[in-house]
Amino acid sequence: MINYSMRFFILVLILFTLFATASAIETCSRTAIINYQEVLVDTNSNQKGEGLRYYLEKDLIAKDYLNKYQDGTRLKWYHAVPGSIGSALVLTGILSPGDNNRRSFVVGGIALILVNFLISKTFEAANEENLQKSIEEYNKRNLPLIHFNQLKDQNRPEDSLLPSILINYSRTF
């Protein structure tokens, strides 16, 4: 018979898999409007923002911001290591024979995975501003204009004092 912690782990794994699969479709559909035509921002290549490179490389500052954005989207070892350690702790906790050690390993592993996830999402959200700055710099000096307002709320005025909340989850492939 499967104990409670194993059931919980399997449930979390199934829910995460379903959520990640459902949101993967959304990642490839970011578009910008250039000359009244939709252009894919993230093409089939592994580089995010590559669909705008043709336009943004005309401006040196915009190109630098795009390169900085693409460097920030690459997988880095210091983001992968804590998640791997957290997974190993959870697995060790599930397989360990002692009840006290089991709970400590599982809770510590889940906490480490959660903290790693939040830190990675914070870096990703901050990096999206580099793409936005790249487009803004291009639009200052070049035509045709690129319209890409992924992060701005259209229903809220710019000078509004109300805070905005953004919950974002994306998966790259």
N, C-alpha and C positions, 0 to 999 in steps of 0.2 A: 504494500500500500504506500502511496506517495504522501509524504508529510506536508504540513502547511507551508513551510518555506519553499519547498519544491513546487507546489502548486502556484504560489505567488510568483515565483521566478518564471515559470512557464507562461502564466497569464501576462506578465509584463513583457516577455519576449514576443508573444503573439500580438499584443496590442501595438508594440513598437514596430513590428514588421508591417502590420496593416497600415499604420499611420504613415510610415516612411514610403510605402508603395503608393498610397493615395496622393501624397504630396509631391512625388517625383514628377508627375505629369505637369504640375504647375511650373517647375523650374525652367523647362525648355520653352516657355511661352512668353517670355518677357519681350516686349516690342517697343520700338520707338517710332515716331512718325517723322518722316523726312520727305519733303515735297509731296505731301498728302498720300504717301505710301507707307505701309507698315514694314519695318525692317526688323529682323530678329536681332536682338542684342546679344544673345548667347547662341552662337551657331553650333553645329554638330561637333566642332573641335572641342578639345578639353579646356580651352581658355575662355573664361567668362568675359563678356564685353567685346569679343573679337569681331562681332558683326558690325560694330561701329568704327573699327580701326581704319577703314578706307576713308572715312570722313575726318576722324580725329587726328590722323597723322599729318594733315595739312597744317596744323597748328602745333608748334613745338611744346608749348605749355600743356595743351590738352593731351598730347601724346605722352608726355611725362607722367601726368596724372593717370592715364590709362595703364601705362606700364606699372606704376605703383599699385594700382588696383589689381592688376593681374598677378603681381608678385604676392599680394596679400591673400589671394584666393587659393594659392597653392597649398597643398597639404604639408604641414611642418611636423617634424618629429616631436616637438615639445607639446603639440596638441594631441598626438596619438598615444604617447607614453602613459599619461595619467589615466586615460580611458582603458588602455590595456591592463594596467595595474589594477584598476577598479574591477574590471571583469574577472581578472585572476583571483582577486579577493572574494568576490561573490561566489565563484566556482569553488574555491577552497572552503568557504564557509558552508556551502551545500554538501560538500563531500567529507567534511571533517566529522569525526565521531562524537566529540564533546559538545553538549548543548550550549554551554557558556561561550566557548570559542566560536561555535557556529554563528550565533547571533552577532557577535562582535565583528567577525569577518564580513558577513552579509551587509550589516548596517554601514560599516566602514567603506566597503566596496561601492554600495549604492550612493553614499554621500560623495565619494570621490568621482564617480561617474557624473553625478548631478552637477557638482562644482565645475568639472571639466566642460560639460555641455554649456553651462551658463557663461563661462569665460570665453569659449569658442564663439558662441552667438554674439557676445559683446564685441569681440574683435571683428566678426563678420559684418555686423551692423555699422561699426565705425569705418570699415573699409569701403562700404557702399557709398560713403560720402566722397571718396576719391573718384568714383565713376561720375557722380553728380557734378563734382567740381570740374572734371574733364569736359563734360558736356557744356557747362556754363562758360568755361574759358573759350571753347570752340564757338559758341553762339555769340560771344562778344565781338569777334573779329571776322567771322566767316559766314557764308551762305552756301547752301540752304540751311535753315535753322533745324536743329534736332529738338523734338519735343519728347521728353522722357521724364515724367513726373511720378516716379514710382513711390516716393516717400512722402509726397505732399498730399494733404487732404484737401480736395476741391471744395468741400462744403464749409470750410473754416477760413475766415479771413486771415491774412498774414499777421496782422497786429493783435490777434486774439491772445488773451492771457490764459486761456484754458489749456491745460497740459494735454499733450497727445500721447497715446499709448500705442506702441507697435509691437505686436507679437508676430514673429516671423520664424518660420521653419522651412528650410529648403534642403534639398538633397542634390548633389551633383553626381553626374556619371559621365 
